[in-house]
């Protein structure tokens, strides 16, 4: 798998950032659940997200996953904007290398 961070900076290797969520416990700045919109089907999926002290944003299917689904190097992101997406008001978009990753917070009014 080619992580977005590797495309952002060729000096970053997949092996160097392929880490489990639990192994990042001592290095995390923030961690918690966000929703991510899939690129193809545009469905919202709950993801466990970790932002590390060295500015990498990892996301996993669950906190117990051993390998991240993707990683973004936030220092190389070309833009972050807040925008309503698909009727969700609490969303933000991270742009890097002409790729957009869309995340959202849980909607407190949505049925569970």
NUFI-616634 format. One record per residue: residue in three letters; x, y, z of N, C-alpha, C in turn. Coordinates in nm, 4 decimals, always signed. Layout:
<nodes>
(node 'ala' (X Y Z) (X Y Z) (X Y Z));
...
</nodes>
This chain:
<nodes>
(node 'unk' (+0.0836 -0.1187 +0.0000) (+0.0000 +0.0000 +0.0000) (+0.0877 +0.1244 +0.0000));
(node 'unk' (+0.0514 +0.2207 -0.0817) (+0.1235 +0.3475 -0.0879) (+0.0481 +0.4507 -0.0050));
(node 'unk' (+0.1058 +0.4917 +0.1059) (+0.0423 +0.5908 +0.1915) (+0.0557 +0.7306 +0.1312));
(node 'unk' (-0.0408 +0.8162 +0.1574) (-0.0382 +0.9536 +0.1081) (+0.0888 +1.0248 +0.1532));
(node 'unk' (+0.1336 +1.0002 +0.2761) (+0.2544 +1.0652 +0.3283) (+0.3762 +1.0332 +0.2424));
(node 'unk' (+0.3834 +0.9123 +0.1883) (+0.4961 +0.8729 +0.1031) (+0.4924 +0.9485 -0.0297));
(node 'unk' (+0.3735 +0.9765 -0.0787) (+0.3601 +1.0542 -0.2012) (+0.3945 +1.2011 -0.1761));
(node 'unk' (+0.3672 +1.2496 -0.0552) (+0.3959 +1.3886 -0.0194) (+0.5455 +1.4137 -0.0068));
(node 'unk' (+0.6173 +1.3162 +0.0463) (+0.7603 +1.3329 +0.0727) (+0.8304 +1.2009 +0.0422));
(node 'unk' (+0.9045 +1.1919 -0.0677) (+0.9684 +1.0661 -0.1079) (+1.0672 +1.0096 -0.0062));
(node 'unk' (+1.1156 +1.0917 +0.0874) (+1.2087 +1.0409 +0.1885) (+1.1379 +0.9575 +0.2954));
(node 'unk' (+1.0042 +0.9616 +0.2978) (+0.9262 +0.8837 +0.3946) (+0.8938 +0.7487 +0.3322));
(node 'unk' (+0.9231 +0.6415 +0.4047) (+0.8942 +0.5074 +0.3535) (+0.7714 +0.4496 +0.4230));
(node 'unk' (+0.7018 +0.3621 +0.3514) (+0.5839 +0.2968 +0.4102) (+0.6207 +0.2224 +0.5378));
(node 'unk' (+0.7355 +0.1578 +0.5369) (+0.7772 +0.0799 +0.6542) (+0.7983 +0.1690 +0.7765));
(node 'unk' (+0.8457 +0.2908 +0.7549) (+0.8748 +0.3788 +0.8688) (+0.7489 +0.4343 +0.9347));
(node 'unk' (+0.6369 +0.4363 +0.8627) (+0.5140 +0.4915 +0.9208) (+0.4049 +0.3876 +0.9404));
(node 'unk' (+0.4309 +0.2625 +0.9056) (+0.3325 +0.1563 +0.9255) (+0.3373 +0.1124 +1.0713));
(node 'unk' (+0.2513 +0.1746 +1.1518) (+0.2536 +0.1508 +1.2958) (+0.1132 +0.1290 +1.3468));
(node 'unk' (+0.1005 +0.0483 +1.4500) (-0.0313 +0.0241 +1.5095) (-0.0737 +0.1451 +1.5916));
(node 'unk' (-0.2044 +0.1582 +1.6101) (-0.2574 +0.2699 +1.6889) (-0.2049 +0.2655 +1.8318));
(node 'unk' (-0.1952 +0.1474 +1.8894) (-0.1488 +0.1366 +2.0282) (-0.0003 +0.1709 +2.0414));
(node 'unk' (+0.0801 +0.1472 +1.9373) (+0.2225 +0.1798 +1.9452) (+0.2462 +0.3307 +1.9435));
(node 'unk' (+0.1457 +0.4079 +1.9039) (+0.1579 +0.5543 +1.8985) (+0.1148 +0.6228 +2.0280));
(node 'unk' (+0.0745 +0.5457 +2.1278) (+0.0211 +0.6033 +2.2523) (+0.1120 +0.7098 +2.3128));
(node 'unk' (+0.2405 +0.6842 +2.3205) (+0.3311 +0.7799 +2.3859) (+0.3659 +0.8986 +2.2956));
(node 'unk' (+0.3385 +0.8874 +2.1661) (+0.3753 +0.9930 +2.0711) (+0.2566 +1.0759 +2.0225));
(node 'unk' (+0.1385 +1.0438 +2.0695) (+0.0210 +1.1120 +2.0144) (+0.0027 +1.2510 +2.0737));
(node 'unk' (-0.0500 +1.3394 +1.9896) (-0.0901 +1.4719 +2.0334) (-0.2395 +1.4699 +2.0592));
(node 'unk' (-0.3117 +1.4115 +1.9670) (-0.4574 +1.3968 +1.9771) (-0.4958 +1.2613 +1.9214));
(node 'unk' (-0.6051 +1.2058 +1.9723) (-0.6570 +1.0800 +1.9201) (-0.8058 +1.0724 +1.9497));
(node 'unk' (-0.8795 +1.0076 +1.8621) (-1.0221 +0.9914 +1.8833) (-1.0925 +0.9466 +1.7567));
(node 'unk' (-1.2222 +0.9429 +1.7639) (-1.3030 +0.8938 +1.6524) (-1.3504 +1.0104 +1.5646));
(node 'unk' (-1.3310 +0.9941 +1.4357) (-1.3851 +1.0846 +1.3340) (-1.4560 +0.9978 +1.2314));
(node 'unk' (-1.5297 +1.0617 +1.1445) (-1.5878 +0.9913 +1.0314) (-1.5126 +1.0349 +0.9071));
(node 'unk' (-1.4877 +0.9414 +0.8168) (-1.4175 +0.9724 +0.6932) (-1.5061 +0.9336 +0.5766));
(node 'unk' (-1.5141 +1.0205 +0.4777) (-1.5943 +0.9907 +0.3599) (-1.5080 +0.9140 +0.2600));
(node 'unk' (-1.5583 +0.7988 +0.2151) (-1.4832 +0.7194 +0.1188) (-1.4774 +0.7920 -0.0148));
(node 'unk' (-1.3701 +0.7687 -0.0872) (-1.3462 +0.8418 -0.2116) (-1.4402 +0.7992 -0.3238));
(node 'unk' (-1.4718 +0.6721 -0.3315) (-1.5492 +0.6217 -0.4450) (-1.6995 +0.6243 -0.4183));
(node 'unk' (-1.7435 +0.5580 -0.3121) (-1.8868 +0.5468 -0.2854) (-1.9433 +0.6637 -0.2046));
(node 'unk' (-1.8564 +0.7472 -0.1497) (-1.8960 +0.8655 -0.0729) (-1.9774 +0.8321 +0.0527));
(node 'unk' (-1.9513 +0.7150 +0.1104) (-2.0188 +0.6776 +0.2348) (-1.9292 +0.7186 +0.3524));
(node 'unk' (-1.9922 +0.7476 +0.4670) (-1.9192 +0.7899 +0.5862) (-1.8871 +0.6678 +0.6705));
(node 'unk' (-1.7609 +0.6525 +0.7080) (-1.7163 +0.5400 +0.7891) (-1.6473 +0.5922 +0.9142));
(node 'unk' (-1.6804 +0.5321 +1.0270) (-1.6172 +0.5697 +1.1530) (-1.4729 +0.5214 +1.1517));
(node 'unk' (-1.3808 +0.6081 +1.1908) (-1.2389 +0.5751 +1.1933) (-1.1753 +0.6265 +1.3213));
(node 'unk' (-1.0751 +0.5528 +1.3700) (-0.9959 +0.5968 +1.4840) (-0.8768 +0.6730 +1.4275));
(node 'unk' (-0.8585 +0.7981 +1.4688) (-0.7563 +0.8867 +1.4130) (-0.6562 +0.9248 +1.5214));
(node 'unk' (-0.5275 +0.9227 +1.4848) (-0.4208 +0.9639 +1.5758) (-0.3362 +1.0687 +1.5047));
(node 'unk' (-0.3135 +1.1815 +1.5706) (-0.2195 +1.2823 +1.5218) (-0.0975 +1.2740 +1.6115));
(node 'unk' (+0.0170 +1.2450 +1.5508) (+0.1395 +1.2276 +1.6294) (+0.2133 +1.3592 +1.6469));
(node 'unk' (+0.3062 +1.3605 +1.7413) (+0.3848 +1.4809 +1.7704) (+0.4677 +1.5249 +1.6500));
(node 'unk' (+0.5022 +1.4309 +1.5618) (+0.5820 +1.4658 +1.4434) (+0.4946 +1.4981 +1.3212));
(node 'unk' (+0.3683 +1.5336 +1.3468) (+0.2752 +1.5868 +1.2454) (+0.2250 +1.4852 +1.1432));
(node 'unk' (+0.2187 +1.3600 +1.1809) (+0.1552 +1.2609 +1.0950) (+0.0136 +1.2362 +1.1458));
(node 'unk' (-0.0803 +1.2222 +1.0543) (-0.2183 +1.1894 +1.0890) (-0.2466 +1.0495 +1.0357));
(node 'unk' (-0.2673 +0.9565 +1.1286) (-0.2940 +0.8162 +1.0955) (-0.4427 +0.7903 +1.1134));
(node 'unk' (-0.5026 +0.7033 +1.0303) (-0.6376 +0.6584 +1.0621) (-0.6511 +0.5100 +1.0395));
(node 'unk' (-0.7342 +0.4524 +1.1269) (-0.7506 +0.3076 +1.1377) (-0.8993 +0.2734 +1.1377));
(node 'unk' (-0.9305 +0.1503 +1.0988) (-1.0687 +0.1027 +1.1078) (-1.1146 +0.0953 +1.2519));
(node 'unk' (-1.0226 +0.0629 +1.3432) (-1.0515 +0.0604 +1.4870) (-0.9223 +0.0858 +1.5639));
(node 'unk' (-0.9360 +0.1121 +1.6920) (-0.8201 +0.1406 +1.7772) (-0.7257 +0.0203 +1.7863));
(node 'unk' (-0.7765 -0.0979 +1.7611) (-0.6964 -0.2202 +1.7743) (-0.6248 -0.2623 +1.6462));
(node 'unk' (-0.6447 -0.1890 +1.5369) (-0.5808 -0.2263 +1.4099) (-0.4294 -0.2145 +1.4193));
(node 'unk' (-0.3608 -0.3053 +1.3518) (-0.2152 -0.3068 +1.3535) (-0.1533 -0.2214 +1.2437));
(node 'unk' (-0.2296 -0.1940 +1.1385) (-0.1786 -0.1184 +1.0241) (-0.2769 -0.0063 +0.9906));
(node 'unk' (-0.2291 +0.1163 +0.9702) (-0.3206 +0.2249 +0.9347) (-0.3758 +0.2092 +0.7937));
(node 'unk' (-0.4960 +0.2621 +0.7732) (-0.5526 +0.2634 +0.6380) (-0.4773 +0.3632 +0.5508));
(node 'unk' (-0.4402 +0.4751 +0.6091) (-0.3617 +0.5752 +0.5379) (-0.2971 +0.6677 +0.6401));
(node 'unk' (-0.1997 +0.7442 +0.5921) (-0.1262 +0.8384 +0.6760) (-0.1039 +0.9646 +0.5936));
(node 'unk' (-0.1287 +1.0793 +0.6541) (-0.1009 +1.2072 +0.5899) (+0.0072 +1.2778 +0.6713));
(node 'unk' (+0.1037 +1.3359 +0.6018) (+0.2048 +1.4188 +0.6672) (+0.1508 +1.5610 +0.6661));
(node 'unk' (+0.1027 +1.6073 +0.7800) (+0.0328 +1.7353 +0.7868) (+0.1211 +1.8548 +0.7509));
(node 'unk' (+0.2505 +1.8441 +0.7729) (+0.3402 +1.9542 +0.7359) (+0.3464 +1.9739 +0.5849));
(node 'unk' (+0.3127 +1.8701 +0.5085) (+0.3168 +1.8789 +0.3628) (+0.1782 +1.8989 +0.3017));
(node 'unk' (+0.0754 +1.9074 +0.3853) (-0.0598 +1.9314 +0.3331) (-0.0642 +2.0702 +0.2711));
(node 'unk' (-0.1330 +2.0814 +0.1601) (-0.1393 +2.2097 +0.0899) (-0.2599 +2.2922 +0.1314));
(node 'unk' (-0.3520 +2.2316 +0.2060) (-0.4671 +2.3071 +0.2508) (-0.5555 +2.2296 +0.3456));
(node 'unk' (-0.6191 +2.3030 +0.4338) (-0.7210 +2.2475 +0.5227) (-0.8344 +2.3486 +0.5234));
(node 'unk' (-0.9544 +2.3013 +0.4971) (-1.0670 +2.3940 +0.4992) (-1.1876 +2.3264 +0.5626));
(node 'unk' (-1.2678 +2.4092 +0.6232) (-1.3928 +2.3623 +0.6831) (-1.5036 +2.3871 +0.5817));
(node 'unk' (-1.5831 +2.2855 +0.5564) (-1.6862 +2.2963 +0.4542) (-1.7950 +2.1929 +0.4815));
(node 'unk' (-1.9190 +2.2296 +0.4601) (-2.0281 +2.1333 +0.4745) (-2.0219 +2.0359 +0.3568));
(node 'unk' (-2.0235 +1.9079 +0.3889) (-2.0157 +1.8038 +0.2868) (-2.1299 +1.7061 +0.3085));
(node 'unk' (-2.2075 +1.6831 +0.2049) (-2.3163 +1.5851 +0.2073) (-2.4098 +1.6054 +0.3265));
(node 'unk' (-2.4417 +1.7307 +0.3543) (-2.5348 +1.7602 +0.4627) (-2.4752 +1.7550 +0.6019));
(node 'unk' (-2.3465 +1.7287 +0.6134) (-2.2799 +1.7284 +0.7443) (-2.2135 +1.8629 +0.7647));
(node 'unk' (-2.2501 +1.9304 +0.8715) (-2.1959 +2.0637 +0.8950) (-2.0606 +2.0614 +0.9653));
(node 'unk' (-2.0266 +1.9538 +1.0296) (-1.9026 +1.9461 +1.1075) (-1.7940 +1.8701 +1.0316));
(node 'unk' (-1.7600 +1.9189 +0.9125) (-1.6618 +1.8483 +0.8310) (-1.5440 +1.9381 +0.7963));
(node 'unk' (-1.4309 +1.8742 +0.7669) (-1.3148 +1.9471 +0.7184) (-1.2452 +1.8626 +0.6121));
(node 'unk' (-1.1743 +1.9310 +0.5244) (-1.1098 +1.8665 +0.4112) (-0.9604 +1.8985 +0.4158));
(node 'unk' (-0.8784 +1.7940 +0.4074) (-0.7338 +1.8102 +0.4009) (-0.6922 +1.7811 +0.2572));
(node 'unk' (-0.6195 +1.8748 +0.1965) (-0.5744 +1.8592 +0.0586) (-0.4231 +1.8425 +0.0564));
(node 'unk' (-0.3794 +1.7469 -0.0252) (-0.2368 +1.7232 -0.0407) (-0.2122 +1.6546 -0.1739));
(node 'unk' (-0.1223 +1.7079 -0.2512) (-0.0881 +1.6475 -0.3810) (-0.2120 +1.6204 -0.4652));
(node 'unk' (-0.3026 +1.7160 -0.4714) (-0.4256 +1.7068 -0.5500) (-0.5207 +1.5962 -0.5043));
(node 'unk' (-0.5030 +1.5495 -0.3818) (-0.5912 +1.4487 -0.3235) (-0.6612 +1.5119 -0.2047));
(node 'unk' (-0.7920 +1.4916 -0.1960) (-0.8672 +1.5443 -0.0827) (-0.9121 +1.4298 +0.0071));
(node 'unk' (-0.8913 +1.4461 +0.1350) (-0.9380 +1.3519 +0.2362) (-1.0422 +1.4262 +0.3184));
(node 'unk' (-1.1632 +1.3716 +0.3260) (-1.2745 +1.4401 +0.3921) (-1.3064 +1.3708 +0.5241));
(node 'unk' (-1.3093 +1.4495 +0.6318) (-1.3376 +1.3987 +0.7656) (-1.4519 +1.4782 +0.8264));
(node 'unk' (-1.5201 +1.4162 +0.9200) (-1.6277 +1.4842 +0.9892) (-1.6391 +1.4361 +1.1317));
(node 'unk' (-1.6918 +1.5235 +1.2148) (-1.7200 +1.4875 +1.3525) (-1.8575 +1.4252 +1.3574));
(node 'unk' (-1.8825 +1.3517 +1.4625) (-2.0147 +1.2915 +1.4789) (-2.1203 +1.4013 +1.4868));
(node 'unk' (-2.2299 +1.3823 +1.4199) (-2.3400 +1.4769 +1.4242) (-2.4230 +1.4471 +1.5471));
(node 'unk' (-2.4286 +1.5387 +1.6435) (-2.4988 +1.5102 +1.7677) (-2.6507 +1.4895 +1.7482));
(node 'unk' (-2.7045 +1.5325 +1.6352) (-2.8467 +1.5177 +1.6103) (-2.8801 +1.3936 +1.5289));
(node 'unk' (-2.7772 +1.3250 +1.4803) (-2.8007 +1.2077 +1.3967) (-2.8411 +1.0882 +1.4832));
(node 'unk' (-2.9316 +1.0031 +1.4331) (-2.9690 +0.8825 +1.5092) (-2.8504 +0.7869 +1.5172));
(node 'unk' (-2.8436 +0.7151 +1.6281) (-2.7325 +0.6206 +1.6470) (-2.7724 +0.4804 +1.6094));
</nodes>
